[in-house]
Amino acid sequence: MYIDGIVIAGRAVVVAIGVDAGGEKHLLGLTLEATENATVVADLLADLVKRGLASERKRLFVIDGSKALRAAIERTFGSRGLVQRCRVHKITNVLDYLPDEIKPQIKATMHAAFKLPAKDGLAKLRQQALWLKREHPQAAASLLEGIEETLTVNELGNEQFA
């Protein structure tokens, strides 16, 4: 399930999109509130459970770095709510701190790391962060923040969500 929010005309629109086993996307729910906070997201998730989403099943949630999203997932699903940090958001956030001439190299390195087994990918990303830290400490910090959760799907491998 993908959960994300965007502010439109001063209001936070939070959307939950499910992806089935065949790769089809389904709008599961959305809410329009003043802010994207843990209570708003928890209410959205509670509504999904009320409408039939089994909360006792293990679920994979793809989110950005929002603490509100993470808190709501933990509150509603506990240890059954696995979090995969959105790689598109992560790459964008890191690249925002870098000069244009090295962006393609860093982006390619991150993409390569995401294709490796979790342990190897994590090592590659940490190595990249060490290199970045010398001249681009903010990019390095952005890369390291929540780094383990950028490889959740790699760690899971073929684990089923039955």
C-alpha positions in Angstrom: 0.0 0.0 0.0 1.3 3.5 -0.9 0.3 6.3 1.4 1.3 9.9 0.7 0.0 13.4 1.3 0.1 16.6 -0.7 -1.0 20.1 0.2 -3.4 21.6 -2.2 -4.9 25.1 -1.6 -3.8 24.9 2.0 -5.4 21.5 2.8 -3.6 18.2 3.1 -4.9 15.4 0.8 -3.8 12.0 2.1 -4.2 9.1 -0.2 -3.9 5.3 0.3 -3.4 3.2 -2.9 -3.3 -0.5 -2.8 -1.5 -2.7 -5.3 -2.8 -6.2 -5.8 -0.8 -9.3 -6.7 -1.2 -8.6 -10.4 0.2 -5.1 -10.1 -3.1 -3.3 -10.5 -3.5 -0.2 -8.4 -6.7 0.5 -6.4 -7.7 3.7 -4.7 -8.4 2.5 -1.2 -9.2 5.8 0.5 -8.4 9.5 0.8 -9.0 12.3 3.2 -8.9 16.1 3.1 -7.7 17.7 6.3 -5.9 20.8 7.6 -2.6 18.9 8.0 -1.0 15.5 7.4 -0.6 14.3 11.0 -0.6 10.9 12.7 -4.2 11.2 13.8 -5.5 12.0 10.3 -3.5 9.1 8.8 -4.6 6.7 11.6 -8.2 7.7 11.0 -7.8 7.0 7.3 -6.3 3.6 8.1 -9.0 2.8 10.7 -11.6 3.6 8.0 -9.9 1.1 5.7 -10.0 -1.5 8.4 -13.6 -0.7 9.1 -14.4 -1.2 5.4 -12.8 -4.6 5.4 -9.0 -4.3 5.2 -7.7 -7.1 7.4 -5.5 -5.5 10.0 -4.2 -8.8 11.3 -2.4 -9.5 8.0 1.2 -8.4 7.4 1.2 -5.4 5.0 4.0 -3.5 3.2 3.6 0.3 3.2 5.5 2.5 0.9 5.9 5.9 2.4 8.1 9.0 2.3 10.0 10.0 5.5 6.9 11.4 7.2 6.9 10.6 10.9 3.1 11.0 10.9 2.7 8.2 8.3 5.0 5.9 10.2 3.3 6.6 13.6 -0.1 5.9 12.1 1.0 2.6 10.5 2.6 1.5 13.8 -0.5 2.5 15.7 -2.9 0.6 13.4 -0.8 -2.4 12.3 2.0 -2.8 14.9 4.7 -5.2 13.8 2.5 -6.3 10.9 3.0 -3.0 9.2 6.3 -3.2 7.3 7.7 0.1 5.9 9.5 0.5 2.6 10.8 4.1 2.2 9.9 5.5 -1.3 13.1 5.3 -3.3 11.9 8.1 -5.6 11.5 10.4 -2.7 14.9 9.3 -1.2 16.8 9.9 -4.5 15.1 13.3 -5.0 15.9 14.4 -1.5 19.6 13.4 -1.8 20.0 15.0 -5.2 18.5 18.3 -4.0 21.7 18.8 -2.0 24.1 18.2 -4.9 25.5 20.1 -7.8 24.2 19.1 -11.2 27.5 17.6 -12.4 27.5 14.8 -9.9 23.7 14.1 -9.7 23.8 11.4 -12.5 26.6 9.5 -10.8 24.9 9.5 -7.3 21.5 8.6 -8.8 23.1 5.6 -10.7 24.9 4.4 -7.6 21.7 4.5 -5.6 19.8 2.6 -8.3 22.5 0.0 -8.4 22.4 -0.4 -4.6 18.7 -0.9 -4.6 19.1 -3.9 -6.9 21.5 -5.7 -4.6 20.7 -8.0 -1.7 19.8 -5.9 1.4 23.2 -6.3 3.2 25.2 -5.4 0.1 22.9 -2.6 -0.9 23.1 -1.1 2.5 26.9 -1.3 2.4 27.0 0.4 -1.0 24.7 3.2 0.2 26.8 3.7 3.3 30.0 3.8 1.3 28.3 6.5 -1.0 27.3 8.5 2.1 31.0 8.4 3.4 32.1 9.8 0.0 29.5 12.5 0.0 30.1 13.5 3.6 33.4 15.2 2.7 32.0 17.8 0.4 28.2 17.4 0.6 27.3 16.6 4.3 23.6 17.5 3.9 23.3 15.0 1.0 25.1 12.4 3.1 22.8 13.0 6.0 19.7 12.8 3.8 21.0 9.5 2.3 21.6 7.9 5.8 18.3 9.0 7.3 16.0 5.9 7.2 18.5 4.1 5.0 17.6 0.6 6.2 14.0 1.1 5.1 15.0 1.9 1.6 15.9 -1.8 1.3 12.9 -3.4 3.1 11.7 -5.2 0.0 15.2 -6.5 -0.7 15.3 -7.9 2.9 11.9 -9.6 2.4 12.8 -11.3 -0.8 10.0 -13.7 -1.7 8.3 -13.5 1.7 4.5 -13.8 1.3 1.9 -11.4 2.8 -0.8 -14.0 3.4 
